[in-house]
């Protein structure tokens, strides 16, 4: 057997690999090739993907599903410029799809993209890098990331690029970024205003529109507005406005102008340079409604400052606005109305509008079929008539008050509130107020008082207060249920609504019947609760309580235990005793069955009872016991008081004489030690039984003590015009206080007033100086 020979060893081939042409037939293959180490393959794969993506959103989504996004984001950082550029091109095209841009955010590609915005990079790369960012910047979080990665400075630099697509994309990104406050400020700080203004000269409308849109946001910042003025930005905008070829830019240009006119200093500067005059000319020259409306809104923006209103007044803006009220377009009319309202803060402008015939034109717009116009017209009349009597008369003469009354029943809260406010302004004139009332103005206010809208309620309550100046007006409100609604509003938690309700209650309470009615609805209880609240108590609520009590003395005396010398007791007054909250009406007290409680003391007949007395049959009345309507004894006492007091000239003797008269009528003097023997309780019980009522006329009481005598003294004193008070103490104590002047023997002109309590029980007619032991003993047990 022969030996096997060793195999020869293999040596590597030094021949080069023959290039193999690659034909990509599916997008999946192209995506796989994005991972190739060969640059030519990468370039080819990116080109294929870009071409495929350009054919539509469906293809872009398909590529996303195949996983193209991650390798493309990696390739934009490739060292080869051609690979980098093609990858950006493909990525930029794909990113225009919303689904792709959403997925791209998760790749954290923004920092890498921003790095490629440097001026050293290729223009094509700039174009598609900015295209990616434009798609991403629609999202708030992406905008924040772009800003925090210092994306603004390179983007502002690219606004001066020679490539229009780069300009457009960069501008779109910045336009999205400046929606946020920080970016808005940064654009100005990084010198973005001059290049933005330069882009207004672009031959591409899309760039001009984007530049104006961006400037509108940027100029919302005060510092940016300063830079804008320094670059003659306003003049450039006005030049655009006066160029008919740029009519498609006029609305957006006016929006930027509006921002520029919100600073008083800017308005004055623009005015001094003739810019406002040119703007006025443009407003009148234009016949495109949208442009006219936007231009008028600019004037409204200017008028927000009283100083700027003066400038508009000097430019005779009133004439321009009055002319625009008669144009056909509803939007222009509404805008003109609002501008008139804004300028009306300047008193001379109010007068000019009246002289120019603006008010009849606005009144005519109250009947417009367009809701926006009607709403703006009512707001305008409210502004024009505020603190301006001649304008109120002009609205009245144009018949505006009739339409305004009708609009109180409308469904638009703004119109209702403005109508009520205007009627309130006009009601200061008696002639106008009477006319408003005759057309059902007070009744019509009942509906707004039911509203849930605070501004409607504020205007309605103020209007009620302005109209309720006489008893007839208050009676109309009462019949319409308005008093109940006012009392309900006292529960409001809105401070202004509460103030308005309290003020209206205060005015209505000047009428006794209205005051009584509101007390029935719980007005006093609610106001007392308000007065005890640290947060809700206010001057208006305090005044309303006083007014309600002053118009309803029985309630005042029951709740406070005091009547001042200004509180004059008349027929129908009754003492229901000391209460904390609810005081029942006399009608309610008459219907109650006889009980064991203290009697109700009636002073003089009510008007209703007097009428009933006249209707009574004389024969049947002679057989019945005297009722609350038949207090002949009191009438006799009044006559006696006048006969006894009028002839006496000395005030001290007058008080003493009246005190003796009261004491004599109520059982005479009673010694302090024998007061417990005085049979006043039994006497009152007998009267209640005889009358079959808890209400006892005071003239029937022949055995009374402190509280009965003090009440009688107050009534008789009021009848003969003698000044005195009535104060309730504890345990049936009550007293009257009078003020008398004690003469100075050496100099009568130095006589000093001094307060006394009149003794009606123990030493009738004696005057006890307030604060002395004798007076204190009389007031307490």
Phi, psi and omega in degrees: 000131179274156179283148177282139178275148180293143180287148178285136181287146180278145177243143181297150180275131180266004181285137178294155179281131181288126179304139181246116180297136182252127177248113183267117183255342181229151178297332179296320178297317180299320180295320178297322181290346177293348178261005181293145176280350184269128186295321180297320178296318180298316180300314182296318182295319179296321180296317181297317181296318178300314181299318180295319183291329182293343185281352176151167182296328181298320179292323180296317178294322179298315178298323178298318179293332180278356176087028182285337190294314185296311179295325178296318178298329178286322185286341179291350176255010182297150182288333181281126184297322182291320177296315181300315181295316180293324178296317178297321179299313180295317182294321180297318179295316181295324186292347179290348176271136184300319180296320180292316181296326177295318178291327181296327179301325183285346181276355180053045184271348187302313179302320180294320181295316181298325179299331184273007180270002181295154185292345180285342181283164181290149181298322179297318178297319176302317184300313185275337173292316178290331177296320177298312182294327179297320178290321182288327187290354175293331182273138183299313182296325178292322178299317179299318181293319178298316181294314183290339176264022175057044179281338184295313183305311179294326178295319178296322178297321182289349175296341179260013179298154178281344182269121182297328179292322177296317178300313183297314181295317180297319180296322179295320178296312181298322179299323176287320182296321186286002171291341179259141189302314184298317179295324179301315179293319184295325179302317177293316183296326180270014175074035183278343185293312181302312179295329177296318178294324180296326181291347176295341180272359184302149177277355181256117182304323182298324178290319178298316180297316180294324179296317179293320178299319180291318179297326179299320178285317184297318183285002171288342177270132186300315181296322179295325178296324177297314178297323179299316179293321180296334179267016180059036183296319181298317180297322179294323178292318179295325176298320177297319182296326182272003178258109184297335179293339181257028184299333179290345180262353190297317182298313181292324178296320178294328178294324175289319177303320180302318177296321183293338185263011181269355176258132181300318181297320180295318180299315181296319179294314180296323179295316181293332179273002178084008183292322181293322179298318179294323179294319177298318178299320180295319181301316182285327185286328183288144176236017177264116186308314182299320180290317178301315181297316180294322179296319179293325176297328175299316179295323177298321179297319178298319187289357179294340178252134181296325178294320179291330176300323178299320179295316178297324178297319178296331179273006181057043179296334180301321180294317180299313183293322179297321178295323183289343179293343183256006179287167185282326188287130182294322180297320179293319179299315181297317180295320179296319178301315182294324178293321176299316179299318181294319181286344183288355174290343179264108186310316179299328178294321177303316181293320179296318179301320179294315182294331181276000180080022181292322188296312176300325179295319179291319178301321179297327181288346177298336181261012181296149177284343182274123183298319181298320180294314179299317181298313180294324181294319180294321177296322181294316179296325177299317180290320183292328185267353182293120180055035180218098183296314180301322179292324176298318178295323180295319177296319179298313181295332178275001180078017183294327183296328179295315180291322180297321177297319179296324183286349177296341180261015184280173182261349182270114183303320182296316180294319180295314181296317181291323178297314179297320179295319179294315178299324177297316178298322184281336187291352177293338177269124185300319179299315181292318180300317179298319180292320178299316181293322181292339179261019174081024182299319182290318179295323182294336180287346180298323182292312177300331180292348177267355186295158174260353182278121183302318183292324176298315182294320179298311181294320182294316181294322178294322179292320176302314181298323181287328183272334187278055184266353179218166185298323182296318179296319179292325177295322178296318179296320181296317180294331180276001180081014184289329181295319177300319181294321177298316180297322178300323182289347176294347178273356186296143176267354176279123186300314182292322177296316180298317178299315180297318180295316179298319181295318179294320177298319179300316181292314182294333183289352178291347177257126187300314182297322178292320179297316179298318181297316181292326175296325176299324182277001176091021181299316182295316181300316180295317180294326177293322176296320178297318182295338179267359180261127180293330184272326188262340182296140180207169181301321182294322180292322178297316180294322180297319177300314180299316181296317178299317181290320180295332180269356181220076187300324176302318180291320180300315182291323179293320184278320186257336181074018181215143168231132180276174178295339179279345179274103184267119179284129177236180179303138180100355176288143178216147178256106181268007181090178182280125177228164180259326183228267190288126175250121182285152180284163180297323179299319179293320182292326179294331184276349183284143176291157181298133180230185183269000182283170179301145181287159174268124183265119181260132180248104178079151181284149173282165180298322180295318181292327177297317180296321178296323181296322180296325183279348184294149173284128186300318184293315182292326180292332180291334183273344185266153174293156181297136183254184180296341181269359188234067182260069181295325181299320179294319178299321178294323179294321177298317179297316179298318181298317180295319181292326183276327188266318186304322180290342182273129182266332183282127183295322180298316180291328177298313180298316181296317181295318179293324178297318179294321179298315180296315181299317180298320181291333186256019175109003176078185182291144178231126178293146181303318183292336183254013182299326181289345180270349183288120191275048184288327182294314179298319180300314181293324178296320179296320179296318179299318180294317181295320182278340185066033185208153174278351182264122182241122174298137186294332180293341180276347183278115178255351177227093182236158178247204189312306187295323181287318181292320180296321179295317178295319179300315180299316182296313181294321179298318179295325181294326182258012177062040173260128185282127175197164179251171174225124183232132177266133175253202179265155174056054175066014175276144173202155182207164178246139178243133178237156177246123181234150179263123176267128185284144174268118185304323183277333183207103184296335181289347180263018180301138184249138176287143179219143184263138181227153170255133182271123178282119180246358186249306192258314175233075187310128179095348179290142179254120184254115181301133182299133178095349179280160178305322181296318179293316180297322178295325180291328185277340184231164177281000000 
